[in-house]
């Protein structure tokens, strides 16, 4: 079997039909679909999974488990999976009708451990292509050592297809009950992969929800980015990889801590002491971060946010986003 499609499910009854139907619209002749009901409490999502399995018994299996979070649900699917490659799809998203065929053709042409591709941002009324793989060479097999900039791409599990043996042989798994599980995991898998292929085509529709991590207003919860970075940086350090990828890891911390997390907190409370903690974290790991060569490649908006963060002008950041949001 070539593909195991793994869909974690938790209280998503309003989205699940569209997700599953988009998978069924693909050529599923060489795949299985694992719906992992992660302890849903809405009274609908679990039964919907069972109904899909009853309608497609040769294709769909359901795993019912106690709630453990997105990462734990993915791991449960991994343990049950029989396919050579695993496909992770979030249950509020959907995929293009040629998703599996496109990946299968790429596997035939260029066998590899990881296939990374572009995706659509789905705003409901309209979509926008996110060219996640465009800075990478298409159609050739490469490693992270050859393309270290891969570490700076969006780390999403769902914008890649992974060889199952990559998880099995390395023991790498998704952490349970945390945010930023992809940041903690994808970079490790890239480092261990013997071959990676980029596909310059959008195959996945990522639905933008108001309660996503990027829009969360829980200040303390946003600080979990430091735990995620500590996990990733520690892994590269322990495995003797830190020096080889120091520039990329530095830019990752700038992107996710000094820019993204700072902006999320400053737009809620520009006086929060958490902002100082973020700044101190960056200084501890990368005291010379301003020399990072990737800073020059940042878009203008991110360079502006970085400059305001460096000068602790959090109220200005707050004001800019209030104007942007029309408040």
C-alpha positions, 0 to 999 in steps of 0.5 A, spaced: 500 500 500 502 506 498 499 511 502 496 512 509 491 518 510 491 520 517 485 525 519 485 527 527 478 528 529 476 533 535 469 536 535 469 538 527 462 535 525 461 542 521 468 541 517 469 533 517 464 532 511 468 536 506 474 534 508 473 526 507 469 527 501 475 531 498 479 525 500 474 520 497 474 524 490 482 522 489 484 516 486 484 511 493 485 505 490 492 504 493 491 507 500 487 507 506 484 512 510 484 512 518 480 517 522 482 518 529 477 520 533 481 524 539 475 523 544 470 528 541 465 531 546 460 534 541 456 527 540 457 528 532 464 527 530 465 520 533 459 517 530 460 521 523 467 517 523 463 511 524 458 512 518 464 514 513 467 507 515 460 503 514 459 506 508 467 505 505 469 499 509 474 497 505 477 504 505 476 507 512 478 505 519 476 509 525 480 509 531 477 512 537 481 514 543 481 518 549 483 526 548 491 527 547 491 533 542 493 533 535 500 530 535 497 524 539 492 523 534 497 523 529 501 518 533 496 513 534 494 513 526 502 512 525 502 506 529 496 503 525 498 505 518 500 500 513 502 505 507 509 506 505 507 514 505 503 517 511 499 523 509 496 528 514 490 532 513 487 536 519 479 535 519 477 542 518 481 542 511 481 539 505 485 537 499 485 537 491 482 532 487 489 530 484 493 530 491 494 523 491 495 522 484 500 528 483 504 525 489 504 518 487 507 520 480 513 524 484 514 518 488 515 514 481 519 519 478 524 521 484 523 516 490 524 520 497 523 520 504 519 527 504 515 531 499 513 538 500 508 542 496 505 549 496 498 550 499 492 554 498 490 559 504 482 558 504 479 564 507 472 561 506 470 566 500 476 566 497 483 562 496 490 565 496 496 560 494 502 560 499 508 558 495 511 554 500 516 550 496 518 555 491 525 557 493 527 549 493 529 546 486 523 542 483 524 535 481 530 533 484 532 529 490 536 533 495 537 533 503 537 538 508 544 539 508 544 541 500 538 546 502 538 548 509 533 554 507 528 548 508 528 549 515 525 556 514 519 554 510 512 553 514 513 547 518 506 544 517 506 536 517 500 537 512 504 540 507 508 534 506 508 527 505 512 523 509 515 516 508 513 512 514 519 508 515 522 515 517 518 516 523 519 508 525 527 508 524 528 515 528 523 514 533 521 521 532 514 523 534 509 528 535 508 531 542 502 530 545 498 536 548 502 542 546 502 547 541 507 548 535 507 541 535 510 541 527 515 546 529 518 541 534 517 535 529 518 537 522 525 540 522 528 533 526 525 529 520 528 534 515 535 533 518 534 525 518 531 524 511 536 521 506 532 525 500 527 530 499 523 533 493 519 539 492 513 540 488 511 547 485 504 546 486 498 547 491 495 541 493 492 542 500 487 547 502 488 550 509 482 553 512 483 560 516 479 559 522 478 565 528 481 560 533 487 558 530 494 559 534 496 565 530 490 569 532 489 566 539 489 571 545 491 567 551 498 571 552 501 565 557 499 560 551 503 564 546 509 563 550 509 555 548 513 557 542 519 558 547 518 550 549 517 548 542 524 552 540 527 549 546 525 542 544 528 543 536 534 547 538 536 542 543 535 536 538 540 539 533 545 541 539 544 534 542 545 531 535 551 535 533 547 539 528 547 546 531 553 549 528 551 546 521 545 550 521 546 555 526 544 561 521 537 557 519 536 556 527 537 563 528 532 566 523 527 561 526 528 564 532 527 571 530 521 569 525 517 565 531 519 569 537 522 576 536 517 577 530 511 572 530 510 571 538 512 578 540 506 581 535 501 576 537 502 579 545 503 586 543 497 587 539 493 584 545 497 587 551 503 592 549 505 592 556 506 585 558 512 583 561 512 576 557 515 581 551 521 582 555 522 574 556 521 573 549 527 578 548 531 575 553 530 568 550 533 570 543 539 574 546 540 567 550 541 563 544 543 568 539 546 574 542 549 576 535 542 575 532 542 581 528 548 579 524 544 573 521 544 574 513 537 571 512 534 578 516 536 581 509 531 577 506 525 578 510 519 582 507 518 589 509 512 588 514 516 583 518 523 587 518 518 593 520 515 589 526 522 586 527 525 593 528 519 595 533 521 589 537 528 591 537 527 598 540 521 595 544 516 600 541 510 595 543 505 600 543 507 602 536 506 595 534 499 595 537 497 601 534 499 599 527 495 592 528 489 596 531 489 601 524 490 594 520 484 591 523 480 597 523 479 598 531 
